[in-house]
Amino acid sequence: MFGALVVRGTGPVARDGPSSDGPAVELLRDVAADFSPRFERRGDAVVLDLAGLDRLFGHPRAIADALRTAIVDRGLRAHVAIAGTCTAAHLLAAHRSCPVTVVNRGEDAGAVAPLPLELLAQLNPLNPLNPERLSTFRRWGLRTLGDLAALPADAVSARLGAEGLRWHRLAQGHDLRPLQPDVPVERFEQAFDLEWPIEGLEPLSFVLGRLLEPLAAHLERRGRGAAVLHLRLHLVTRTLHERSLQLPVAMHDARTLRALLLLDLESHPPPAAIDRVVVAADPTPARVLQFSLLARPLPSPEQLSTLMARLSALMGEDRCGSPVIVDSWKPGVFGMKGFNPDPKPKAQSPKPIAHSLEPEAQSPSVALRRFRVPVPARVRAHEGTPLYVAVDRRGMTGGSVQSAAGPWRTSGNWWKQNLGVGSLPLGVARDRGIGSSFSWDRDEWDVALGDGVAYRVFRERGSGAWFLEGIFD
């Protein structure tokens, strides 16, 4: 059995009740929620599933009277109808003048037969019965739902198609779709009002722990994890200090979430004392981990997130992450993005074995290992060509140059002199905290020494200084 509640009139019975249909329908939803967890709003009506209520109230008439009493107690004017289908209950509640209508099971078609055809527009507000179709029914001599239901279904489908067949089924009181219960909006939020304002992270840590433990338990019960964590601190100055953390993966560990919030507040502390703390989470489906027996397990996302938060608080947010390639001609330039490794590394296809004995097939690959900061060197040159390289850095050798290739002259940003550091190499300028719009003008050489070590060296044309750019491995 199904029931339908429809607001009748625009005003409530009580003076302090709602003054429009919108709040009135919301009150009907509250009444339906008190009786059944399965209810759905359909336009100005609320339809609910009454299965199982006969054990509490008895026969359907008693259920209808209980619904009617609950509605009157809320100060509303509404009609209640109980029938075997949602469609029949909705039609009867929308048209019948009596406040309570109860139809026995199996008598839905006969109960809705006297109702006018115009009621079909109230069943589906998104696809109502258009005036052209209604005029077609009137030309056929149809006035009530019973007239339309009495027509053969195959004849209606042949003339009006699938749409006409849907209206024919509705006129018989059938449901075109099952009841789709409204899912209440579930908020993952915890708040705490302090009796006395607090200052500092140590007392705030205890408050966050008290809030995050029930929030994490709520997320775990629902099979969810926090994708974004929001912190709102209400200050004694009547201002709001807000922070939002975009988490790399969904997590619901209270200790990890508290550590991330505290590390973020170390870099962005509130400017005044706190008298209210609110923590909220944007939920997302929790991850399911399946470890492999043949691969070493990776660190958990909670550990990685905490480590990156600690490094960011120590070094700065723009100094921690993963390097990315930048489309630029500047030597050694790169960008920085958030550290978010792929939990499922891509499987590498095995390389084919080379069966050829040609030198090209057996020659090893050579890679240049660049130094983060170019290493100063002393180079003796003849007409610009390096002949001898000396390095004071421990672990690096020098000696006579056996072969040299070059020079390759590169320059750029000479039109943007920045703080007079045009003669500094890229690594030195970045190490000194100077902006990236410096200029460079240098000659690069690849040199091989007598002991087999190969370097890439360059000479700054402005200062004449030599540096080691990297070593070939």
Secondary structure, 3 states (H helix, E strand, C coil): CEEEEEECCCCCCCCCCCCCHHHHHHHHHHHHHHHCCCEEEECCEEEEECCCCHHHHCCHHHHHHHHHHHHHHCCCCEEEEEECCHHHHHHHHHHCCCCEEECCCCCHHHHHCCCEHHHHHHHCCCCCCCHHHHHHHHHCCCCEHHHHHCCCHHHHHHHHHHHHHHHHHHHCCCCCCCCCCCCCCCCCEEEEEEEEEECCHHHHHHHHHHHHHHHHHHHHHCCEEEEEEEEEEEECCCCEEEEEEEEEEEECCHHHHHHHHHHHHHHCCCCCCEEEEEEEEEEEECCCCCCCCCCCCCCCHHHHHHHHHHHHHHHCHHHCCEEECCCCCCCCCCEEECCCCCCCCCCCCCCCCCCCCCHHHHCCCCCEEEEEEEEEEEEEEECCEEEEEECCCCCCCCEEEEEEEEEEEEEECCCCCCCCCCCCCHHHHHHCCCCCCCCEEEEEEEEEECCCCEEEEEEECCCCCEEEEEEEC
